[in-house]
């Protein structure tokens, strides 16, 4: 049994359940009306008590887990799981007026102690929803009183119903109880469903509300006049309703061969069938009527019965049809009837592009037409045509073949044209199906070329390729296509433009110097700061600077990314603030970074400067992997090696992460305690998602481990660096990606949530039919994974082929294809 968590509301409700399928039983509202417990009080407040029998239907028949669904052939087998109770959600609806709802009261409940309410949405004037659960109780199968709720009528003459399925107060709402028996629709939530479609809506169906205080008149649907052949049968279904839910009874008048077959009443509605079985030799027109009585109201519908001879019409076998894709075709239909009855033609089964009409119903011989208007279908299909005299019918099947042969484009010649001049070339294409064709310039490139259709033809088409390059246009290849609106043929034409100078390359952007923070040093001391610059154009850089006399700049490397050591050695007596700048030049392009030097009064003897210090890098939690597809930031924690410096001495703005020649600055830093016994201080650096994507732009898709260099400068002088190995997920590990794909026997769909919320993951086939639901529950922040073993909701293995999955999270919705391999 798989555990799941379901969050719904009476407001917002929570019940702890388990997935599967089941059946049960009977829920009832009981009014405190002293004269009629099935009706609201005529005035004042009515208290409604709710009872639930988990293992008996309304008629008292015992039920077990899955018994209803098994009997209906829903593909669910019977189990021995008990129909216990450990939670419940109830939605009540006022029909025919508005009410105000009082507080839910469990003082009369017969369930075990410990049930708690999770919170409710505000009731509306027509709906209220309650949800209770217990982490301790698991009541055995049986009859229980769940509680009561006061209801006061505000307007109208409403009745109170127990709601089924999604409701306005809660799209995920309805009525159910949590049980150990697996459930059909929601995990271990035993849902009150639609009795006419229980397989797809729930697990049980017996529920009674209370009627309005005073009776409302019932209704009976119109009963159409009926025709039937002697010796055969005919049926017509009719419907009666009573808004108050009073019991409905039927009676009839008419010939002896008429019988009335009533069905069980469901809520406010009861249906029945008028069944006719006239014996051979019966003929003529007979008067009949059906009466529905409920709650003191009586409705009668009269109709006539025409009994005719017993001959059925005969449909002449239609010929198989062939139509070209995009074309039309027609065929006359013929049928006869020895009784001389007028006949009607119709379609029993056919694709959407086939229609049938009755041309002449006749009085013994009828004609019709089958019309085919083909669009995007291509191949063979079938159609079934019916002719009917209103009682009997005859059907015939025919084959419809939709054919299409690809058009053929005569290969155009390559073209040479001077810049500023024009040239034209005729285009010719043929189509064996004789349909009109159109020419086009695929991708609309090059921009100086145009393609037009001169004559679409009916088998042979002509067009024109026109080129008019300007002085700035270059030689290019044009893709010319011809289409019959379904199939396409393509020819490539090389267009050589002469006399056009090559376009000048765009100038590279100016050099880039990483930001230089305010540099603080004590007089009599010294400070080294690494200046980092690069030229996007790849040229060697030259440096210059402005500043105080105790400032020098010396090169560390000479390449497209260069490091210069900025050295400060202010003597005693130079305390104060100084403006300075560093410029990097590549050819005519120059970049400048300005900054401030703060020289403090000496308070201690000068401190020896170190060029570079070592550091250790720690990766914790989700930061042990860089997921480029989902994370907004990646955090690395730094700790000085052997206490060689203090993290508070780090220039925060100088902290960088590098891979290869690409580098990114930390977008945020903060001091934190380490996880070791000594709890040493660490500096946490956060690196933005976009920066990380640029650093790893050259990595292939997939997951690979790289070595990253983490470094920066110290306020007191010198710098530090450390190397860390970290896995990087890119491309194939993007949000909601399935792996493996194609797969057999199972695949995993992974994603990461930056905020908690409801997540739904569903599998569909190519027709849009729901195959399985892998997730429909609340999920927390972090990496998530759902697996699909290639099975449908009923547990059967799906066929190999293409499927789709839709992943809905609080942040986004993605749709992707899955391939189940053989």
C-alpha positions, 0 to 999 in steps of 0.5 A: 500500500502506497502512502500519500498526502492529500490536501483539500479544503472545507477551507483547506483539508488534509487527510492521510490516505493510501492509493488503490480502489474500493467500494462502500456505502451510505451517508445520510443527513437527518433533520431535527424537524420533529414532524419529518426528519427528511425535511428542513424545519418550516422556520428557524434553524434546522440541525442536520446530523450526518451518519456514515455506514462504511460497509452497507448500502442504503438497502442494508446489503453488505459491501466489501472493499471493491465490491461495487467496482468489481460488480460494474466491471471497472477493472478492479478486483476484490480485496480483503482490505477493511473499510475502516475510517480515519478521516472524512471530508463532507461538502453540503450544498443548498439547492433552491435557496440560500442559507447560513451555516453554523459551526460543525459540532462533533459532540454527538460523534460516535467515532473514536476520540482524536479527530481534528479539523484542519481548517475550513474556507469561509462557507458561501451562501450555498456551500460548506465543507468540513474536513477531519482526520485522526493520526491515532484513530482507525475505526473499524467498518460500521455505522457512525455518527460524524457530527452535526451542523446548524442551518438557517434558511436566508432565502427561497425554499432550499433542500440540502444535498451531499455534494459529489465531485469538484465544487465551487467552494473547492475545485478539489473538493467533494465528499469522501472518507479515509480508509485502509481500503484502496480507493479508485480515484484518490489515494485511500480517499473513499469518494462519493461518485456519480452512480451513472459513471462510478468507474470514473468518478468514485467508489460508492454512490448511496447518499441522502440529503434532506428535502425543503421545508415545503414541497415543490411540484415534480416534473415529467419529461415529454414522451414522444409518439412511438412506432413499432413493427408487429412482432418486434419491440421498442423502448423509450426512456422517460425522466421524472424529477421532484425538487424536494427528493420525495419518492416518485411513483409511475403508472401507465394506461394503454394497450396490453402490449405496453409495460412500464419498467421503473428504475431506482430513484437517485436523489431527486430523479427517477427514470423509467422505460416504456416497453412495447412488444405488439404480437404479430397481427397487431396493427393501428394507432393506440393511445397511451399515457404515463403518470408520475406522482410525488409529494402530492403532485401528479404529472401525466404525459400522453402519446400515441403508438403506431404499430406497423408491418414487420418488413425492414428496409434494405440498403444497396451496398455502396461502392468503396471510394477513393479521394485525393487529399484535399479533394472531394468525392460523392456517391449516391445511396439507394435503399428500398422498403416493401412497407412503403415507409419513408427512409432516412440515411445516416452515418453509424461510424465514419471519420470526421470528413464524411457526411451522409444526407437523405436526398429523397425519403421516398415511399418505398425507394429512397436516395441519399448521398455520401460526401467526402471532404478530405483535409489532413488525413492520408491513408485508408479508413472505413465508414458504416452507413445506415438506412432506417424507417424509424423502427428497423434499419439496415447497415453497410460498410465501405472503404474510403482511401485517401491518396496523395503523391508528392509534388516534384519540383524541377531543380532550379539552376544556380544563379549569379547576379551583380550587387545592385542588379536583379535576376529572375528564374522560372520555376516548374513543378508537377503533381501526379494527382493533378491538384493545384500547387504553390511555391514558397521561399523557405525560411524567407532567406536570403532576404533579397530573394522572393518566390511567387506562384504564377500558375498553380495549375492542375498537375503542372504549376509555374512560379518565379524566383526573383533576386535583387541583392544590394551592395551589402548582401552576400552570396547565399543559398535559397531553399525553394519549395513546392507544396500541395498543402500537405506534401513538400518538395525542396530544391536548393539554389546557390545565389552568387552575388558579385561586386559586393564588398565583404562586410567589415567585422564589428569592432570588439567591445572595450576591455573589462576590469573586475571591480576594485573595492576601497583598499584599506591599509595602515601607514607603515604597512603594505597591501597587495591587491590582484587587478584582473582584466581581460580583452574580449578581442583577445589583444594584449593589454597595457596598464596605466594608473593614477594615484599616490606615490606609494602605489605601484602596478606590476604585471603578473601575466601577459595574455587575454586575461591579465593579472596586475599586482597593485601594491600599496606601501604608505609610509608613516605620516600619510594617513588619509583618503586618496583617489586612484584609478587603473586603466587597461588599453587594447589598441584604441579601446580603453577601460578604467576602474576608479577606486579609493585608498584609505590609509589608517594611522598606524596602531601596531608594527607593520605586518608581513605580507603574504602573496597567496594563502590557501583555503578549503572549500566546503559544499553542503546540502543541494550545493554539492551539485550545480544544477544549471536548469533549476537553482537560482544560486550556488553556495560555496563555503570557504575556510582559511587553511591552517588559520592563515587568514581571517574570513573577516579580512576577505574583500567580499567584492573580490570573491570569484569562481572560475572555470577555464578562462571564465570567471564570475563574482559572488552576488552575495557573501555572509559569514557562517559557522562551520560544521566541525567540532571547532565551529570555525568561521566560514565565508559563504559565497553565493554565485548567480544562476546566469553567471554560472551558465556563462561559466559552463557555456562550453560544457556538453549537455549531461552531468560531469565533474569539473574543478573550479578555482575559488579566490579573492583578495584580503583587506590586509594584503595578499590573496587566497585561492582554493580548488574544489571538484563539483558535479555540474548538471546541464541540459539533460538534467533540466527541469522535468527531464525524463531519464532514460528516454526512450525507456523500458521498463521504467524512467525517472522524471526529476525536478527541483522546487524552489517553493513548496506547493501542489504538484501534479504529474500525469501521463497521456497517450497521443490522443490526449487520453489520461493513462496514469497519474504519477503525482497529485500532492503537496511537495516541499522545497528541494530535488524531487523525482517521480518514476513511471514503470510504464503501466496504466491506472489499472496496472496493465503494461502500456504498449510501446510508442510515444506518450506525453507527460505534463508536470504542473508545479507552483513555479511552472508547467512543462509538457514533454514526450516519452517513448516506451521502447519495445 
